[in-house]
Amino acid sequence: MLFRSGAFTRRDAILLLIGALSIHLWSACIGLPSTTYFKDQPNHITTNHRAGVAHRFRTKFRTKTETVVLTASPTSTPTASRPLLPFDGLPSTELLAHAPGWTLFRNLYMSNGTLYIVADDNAREKFPEIRMMTSTGLEAENTPENIAMREPTDDNIQIISPEEAKDRWVSTTNAKGRVLNRVWTVEGNTLLFNDPKQFLRHYYHFVAELFFGAQAFWHGAFSPPITPNELDDPSPSTSVHFSTTHPPVPPMHRAIFAHSNADGWRDSPGFNAYFLRAALPSLIVEHVEDWNDRIAATAFKLEEGERAWHFPTVLLVDRSAAHRGTVCGSQTQRTAAEAWEYMRRKVRLRGLHVGGWWAPLREAVWRFAGAEEGIEQLALAPVKEGGVMPFMTREAEVRGMDTFMHPNDIVNVDSKHQKMLPLPDKIVISYISRQSARNRKLIQEDHDGLVKAIRELVERKNKERAEFLAGVSGNEGTTVPLEWEFDELIAEYMSKDEQVRAAARTTIMLGVHGNGLTHLVFMRPTRYSSVIEIFYPGGFAHDYYWTARALGMRHFAVWKDRYRTYPNKPNVDYPNGFQGNYIPVDGVYVARLIEDRISGKI
């Protein structure tokens, strides 16, 4: 067609061919490749049509070349920037970080529902016991039979040699005599949740355990080690332990709920889905049906052999395995505690005293809900080029996880550190009422007394402030008392945005042990940030006690007219009446506790 139009003559074609041949011969003589590469173009075949068009367009004007297939040499560690190619060698599995129930791998494989670690005899010694990484994923019951049934088998995870991996998945010879693998890469970074839906449908367990722990582990593993100079900085204004900004870590691309359908991880009030879409709007979610698709696609076929999926970077999370650890199993009963404690001891949790490692998700939810706190933080840390938030990057590099940390460098989270935080703009007391819930309610008279006592406290404090301001000319050098506010929050009558906005501005969160206290993860840590949790006398659970402390805030467990706080931790107990609707509380006592907390007495 070009020849017929006259735009391109036969003479032109001959000259072009002569020119191309000359360039090819010249390149061969001086040892240059006949194909031109570009800095921003990866050395592999692209599957993106638009990218392919751009490549052909650019080479047309650089040099005339024939189209070639770029075959990568077999490698034990392909870069995370590209998937495995059919003629690649199979990279061995690397253990990047591990705590009971939390295991971060590079190059993990799955075939026919079984996860495979590819490691030679020397490397396999670095991997922990299989039972400390995974389980059968069955729902948990506290019986010997069920505990035994949750112990993993070879159907869950196997460690195989590189030779066995090759025998399984490198067995196809094409017409040209090439030996090809049958492994397909699931590109990106994956969260593989082996938890049963028994706990996923619960707001606290989903947000304040599963994703709370995942964020702590992910942030710690991919954050650069804290330097000695950073450790020695005592100033709260510049210390790494008091900062909510930090170097970027890789994004989480995909979450796979291997034992849950689409409804299995969604709680009835809808807060799980709200959180997930607000905090991680780009996260791809796969369910058990998708996992079964992947299993079926890799099932053994006699005439074809096996296929396998390759996960370049994957965090495997397993609730039963976490409970086999000391921190979760005997100290806190919180699966996230294993992840948090491991990274704390590795001195990898930046912003330890203010939940700085959690701040990216917290602030994302603030912005989604329209909370002013989120907009303020965004203004301080503007979006980077390309639309990537400051806590994200595309590279997944783990550095220094095996370095020895001196015990003196391991920082604890204590009330003395909170005293170094800035004051809040206002003392906001948020009482999360359960009086319209089905269970765990205060005695109605005690509820009324609690509301009355706190309202009187707030009125008195604001009166004192007004009197101070009226006579301010005689109070030079004296700090102006803060304004006080009391809000009784009934979740059933509030939108999710309203609940998050309320939590973001809360100084004291108060309520009976229950799901609503999970909102503490959206509080901003300040000098007085506290959670007051009311229990039935004798009862106690670690849920909000541990979570508040992990974010650098105080927690007070209250039984009618007495309290305990860290480190004077109560024993876990669920007495008769724990789930009942006749929980007593002394409202005057709680109001005095709040006043003492703000005054600095406790």
N, C-alpha and C positions, 0 to 999 in steps of 0.2 A: 504494500500500500504506500509505503514511503517512496519507493522508486517511481510509482505511477504518478504521484503528486508532483514530482520534480523537486521536492524539498531535500531529497537525499539521493545523490547520483551514485552510479556504480563506481565512478572515479573516487568519490568521497569515501565509499566503503573500503576500497583498496588502500587508500592512504591511511585510513584509520587502523586497518589490520596491520599495515607495515609499522605504524607508530607503536601499536600495542606490542607487536613482536619485539621491536627494538627495546622497549622498556623492560619486557620480560627477560631478554638476554642480558641486558645491562644489570638488572637486579640479581640474576643468577651469578654473574661474574663477581660482583662485590659482596655477595652473601646476604642480600636483603630479601625478605619474604616478598612474594608476588602479590600479597594482599595487604592493603593499607588498614591499620588498626587505629582506633581513636581512644583517647584517654577515658572518655565517658562511655565506652562501649565494652561490655564484658566479652571475654574470650570464650564464647560458647554460642550455640545456636539459640536464637530467641524464638519463643512461641508467640510473641506478640506481633500481630500483623502490622500495626502501625509502626512499631519499632523497626520491623524488617523493611518496610518501605523507606523509612528515613535512611537506613543503612545503604540501600541500593542507590538512593538519590545522591548521597554524599560521595560514594566511591565512583560514581559516574564521572565526576568532575576532577577527582584526584588522579585516578589511573584506571586503565581498562584492565579488568581481571576476569577470569572465569569464576563461576560460582563453585565454591568448594565446601565440603563438610569439615568442620573443625572438630577433630576427635581429641578429646582430652586424654592425657595419659592416666592410667590407673593411679589412684592416690589414696592414701589412708585417711587424709583429712581434707576433703573438698571444702571450699569456702562456703559459708552459709548464704552467700549471695546468689547461689545458683543451685538448682536441683541436680540430683544424680542423673547422668546420661546413661544410655543402655550399655555403653562400652566402658564405663567407669568401674574401677575396683570398688569394693564395698568397704567404706571406712569403719574402723573399729569404734565401739561405744566408749565414750568418756564419761566418767562420773565428775560432774562439776561441783556439786554440793549435796549434802545429805544430812537430814535430821529424821528421826522416826516419823514416818508418814509423809515426808516431804523429800523428794529426790529429784534433782535436776540433772538431766542427761543431755549429752550431745550425741547424735546418731543412734537413736533407739529404733528398733524395728518391730513391726507387728505382722504376723501372718496367721490366718485362720483363728484369730481371737487371742493368740498367745503373744506376749511381748518378749522380744529377744534382745539380750545383751550380747554383743559380739566382742569377745575378749580372749586373748591368748592366756596361757597358764600364768604368766607373771601379772598381767593386768587384772585378771579376775580376782586376785587377792585384795584389790583395792575396793571392791564392791561389798557393801554390807550384806547381812543375812537377808534373804528374800523376804522373810516374814516382817522385817523392819521397813520394807519398802511397799509391800502390797498385801492384799488379802483376796478372798474370793468375791468380795463385794456384796455379800449377803447382808440383809438387815440384821441389826444387832439386838440380841437378847442376852440378859445376864444369866445364862445357864451354861453348864459345862459342855452340853451337846452343841449349843450354838457357837460357843467360843471355839470349839474344835473344828466346826464346819467352816469357820471363817479363816482358818489357817490356809495359806496359799499352797497350791500344787504346781506341778510342771505345766499345767494348762494355763496358769496365770503368767508366770515369768520363767524363762530358761536362760542360762548363760551357755552360749555355744562358742566354739572356736571359729576363727576366720575361715579355716578349711571347711568346717561343717556348713557355715553360711554360704560358702561358694558352692558346695555340693547341692544345697537346697535351692538356691536362687540364681545361680549362674550356670545355666544348662541349655540355653537356646543357641543353636548355630544357624545363622541365616544362609541364604543361597551363596553368599560371597565368602563363606567360611569364617565369618567373625563369630566369636563367642560373646554373647550378650547377656547382661543380667536381666532379671525379671523383678526389679525393684523400682517402685514409684515414690517420689518424694512428695510429702505433704508439706508444702512450702510454708515458711514462717515459723513463729514461736507458738507452741501449743501448751495449754493447760489441760491435762488429762485427769479428770476427776473420777476416782473409782468409788466415791461415796454412794450409798444407796439413797433413794429418794425419801426414805424414812426421816432424814434430817434436812434434806435440801428444801423441803416445803416450809421450813421454819425460818422466819426473818432473821432471828439472832444467829442461828447456825449458818445460814447462807452468807450473810453479810459480815458479821462480827467474828466468825470462825473461818469459814472457807476462804472468802476473798480477803479478809483481814490477814490471815496467815499467808495467803498467796502473795499479797503485796509486800509483806515483810520479807519473805524469802526471796522474791524476785528482786526487790530493791536492794537487799543486802548482797545478793550474789553478783549483781551487775554493777554495783557502785564501786568506784575506785577505793582502795584502802584509805582509811583516814590516816593522815601523816602525823608524825610526832609533833610537828609545829601546831597542827590543828588540835591535837589532844591537849597540848599545854596551854591553849588559849582559855583563860578563866572568865573572860568577859561575855555575859549573856548576849550582848549586842553583836558580837562577832564570832562566838564559839559555834563550832559545827554542831554541837549537841543541842543548841537552842534555835537552830535555823530551820525554816520550812522550805528553803530553796537548796538545791543540790544538783550535782552533775546529772545529765540525762541517763536513763536506763532504757533498754529496748522495750518496744510496745508488746503487749499481749495480743496476738492476732486471733487466736482461736481457743474456745473452751469446749471440751468434749465431755458431756455427761454420759458416761458409758453405761449407766444403769438406770437412767431416767428418761422418760418420754418428755414431750414438750410441756406437759402439765405438771410433771413430777418435781420441777424445781421452782414452780411458781406458787407462792403462798397465797392464801385466800384474800388478804387485804390488798395484794398486788405490789407490795413494797420491794420484793426481790427483783421483779422485772423493772420497776421504776429505777432502782439503784443501778442495775446492770446497764441499762440504756443511758442513764445519766453519767455514770462514772466512766464507762468504756463504750462509747457510742459506736465504735467501729468493730467491736468484737464479734467474730463469727461464732455462732452457737450450733453445735451438733448434739444430737440426742442418741438414745440407744438404737433407734431405727437407722440412723446414719452409721453408727458404729457397726451394726449388723450388716449394712451394705458393704462396708470395708472388709468385714470378716468373710462374707460370701464371695467377694471379688478375689480373695486370696486363698480360698479353699483348694486343697490338693485335688488335681485332676490327673488321672493315670497317664493320659496321652500328652499332657502339657507340663506336669510338675506343679511347683508352688510359685505363687507370687508373694511379694511382701511390700508393706508400706514402710517408708523411711521418714522418721521425724528428726529433722536437723537439731532442733532444740525443744525439749519437752520437760515440763514440770509435772511429775506424777504425784498425785495427792491421794492418800488413803487414810480414812478415819480409823479403821481398826489397827493399822500399823502405827499410827500416832499414839493410840492408847497403850501400845506395848512399850512406849518410851517412858522414861522416869518422870519427866516434867509433866506430861499430860496424864500418864497413867496413875501416878501416886501423889502428885502435888497440886495440879490445877483442874484436871479433867477437861481441859480446853485444848483442842487439837492445834489451834493457832499458837499456843504457848510454846510448842516444840519448835516451830519456825522462828518465832520472835526471839526466843532464848538462845537458839543456835547463832543467829546473826548478831545478837547483842554480845555474846561471848567472843565472836570473831571481830568485834568492834567495827561492824559494817552498817549499823543502823544510824544513818545521819538524822539529826533532829530528834534524838532520843527523848529529850525532855518535853518536847512539844508535839510528838507524833509527826515529825517532819517527813518520815518515810511514808506515812499515810496521807499526807497533805495533798498530793496530786489527785487522789480519788475524792477526798473530802471537798476540795475546792471545786472539782468538776461538778459534783452534786450541788454545791452551793450555787454555782452559775446556772445550772439547769433549773433550779427552783426559783431563781431570781433574787437570791439573797445578796444584799449589798456586800457582804464579806467576800464573796467570790469575785465580784467585780473589782474590789480593791486589790485583791491579791493578783488578779490578772494584769492590772495596771502596773504593778511592781515587777512582774515577770512577763513581758510581752511575748506574743507568739513569734516563734522563729520563722525564718523563711521556709516556704513550702507548706505552711499550715500545720507544722508539727509542734505540739506543746513542749515547753522546756524540759519536761520530765521524760520525753520520748526520744529515741534515736533508732536508726535502722540496723545498727550493728549489735551483735550479742557477744560481748567479750567478758569473760570471768577472769578476774585478776586477784591473785594473792589469797585465795581461800585457804591454802595450806600453810600460810606463814604463821609462825609462832607468835602468839600475843602474850605479853607479860601480864600476869594477873593484875598488876597495878593499873594497867591500861583499860581494863574492863570496867565500864561505868554502870552503876546501878541507877534505878529511877526511884527517887525518894522525895519526901515532902520538902526537904531543904532546897532542892533544885527548883521546885515550883515557886518558892518565895522569891526567886530571882527573876520571875517572869513579869511582864508589864501588867499594870492594873487594867481592868476592863473599863469601858466607857461608862457603864451603868451596871448595877447589880440587878440582874434579871433572874427571878426565881420561877422556874417552870414546873408546875405540879402536874404530872401525867396521871390523870384520874382513871381508875378502873371500875368506878362505881356502876357503869353501864355494861361492863363485861360479864361473861358467864361465871367466871370464878376468880379467886384470889382478890377479894374486895375487902376494904376496911369495914368495920362496924359503922353503920351509917352515922351514929352520933359522934364517933371518933373522926370520921371524915369531915363532918360539919365543924367540929372543934378545931381540926387542923387548918382548914381554910380560914376560919375566923382568926386564929392565933397569928397566922402568917400575914393576913391582911392588916391586922393591928400593928404588927412589927413594921411593915412597909410604910404604913401611915406615920408611925412615930419617927422612923428614920428620915422620911421626906420632910416632916415638920422640923426636925433638928437641922436639916440642910437649909431649909428656908430661913430659919432663924439665924443661922450662921451667915448666909448671904445678906440678910438684912443688916447685920452688924459687921459686914466684911471690913470696913475701914479700921476696925479695932483688932483685926485678926491677921495682920501682915505676917507672912512667913508660915502661916498655918495652912495645911492642905485642905482644900474645899471638900467636904463630904460628898460622896458619890450619890447620885440619884438611885432610888430603888424602884423596882417594878415587880408585880406578882401576876402570873398568868396561870389560870387553871385550864389545862389542855385536855379536851375530850376528843380523841382521835376520830371517833365516829362522825363528828360534825365538822371535820377539817379536811381540806384537800391535802394531798401528799406534799405539794409545794409549800403550803402553809405550815405543815409540820416540820419540814426541813428548815424553813426560814426561822421558825421559832427556836429550833435546836441550835441554829447557828449563832443566835444572839443570847443564848442561855448561859448564865454563870453558875447557878445551882439547879441541877435537875433532881427532882424529887418524885418518888412513886413507889408503889408496892412492887415487889419482884414480879416482872412480867416483860413481855415482848417490847412494849413501848420504850423501855429504857435503852433499847438498842440504838435509839436516836443519839445517844451520847457520842457515837462515832462522828457525828456532825457538829459537835461543840468545838468552839475555839479555845484551846488551852490558854488560860490566863493565870494570874497569881491566885485567884480564888476559885477556879473551876473545880466543881465537886459534884459527885453523885451521891445522893442520900437514898438508900434502898431500904424499904420497910419489909421486914419478914414477920411471919408468924413466930411467936416466941420459941426459941430453940432451933429454928430452921435456918439454913444457910446454903447457898450455892455460889460457885466461883464466877459465874457468867460475867456479871457487870463489875464485880470487884476486880477481877484480873484485867478486863478490857480497859477500865478507867485508868488503872495504873500503867498499862502499856502505852497509853497516850499522854502520860505525864500529869494526870489529874488525880485528885483525892477521892476516895470512896469511903462512905460511912454506912456500916450495916446497923440498922436500928431495930430493936425489939422493945416496943412500947415506950419505955422511958430509960433506955440505956443504949450505948452504941460501942462499936469497936471499929478500929481502922488499922491500916497497914502500919507496922508489921505485926500487930496483934491480931492475927487472922483467926476467925472462928473455924470450927470443924464443920465439914459438910454434913448436913442432916436434913431429912424430909419428914418431920413428925406429922402425926395426924393433925389436920387443920392447916397444913402448909398450902394446900390447894383450895382451902375453904373460903367462905365469904364472911368470916367473923374475925378478921385480923385486927388486933387492937393497936392503937397508937395514942400517945399523949401529945396533942398538938402544941401545947405550951412548951413542952420539952424540946420538940423539934424546932420550934421557932427560936428558942434559946441556943440550940446547937448551931443554927444558921448564923445567928448574930455573933456567936463566939468564933465561928469560922471566918467571917469577914473581918472581925476585929483582930485576927491573928492569934487568938488565944489557943487555938488548936490547929 
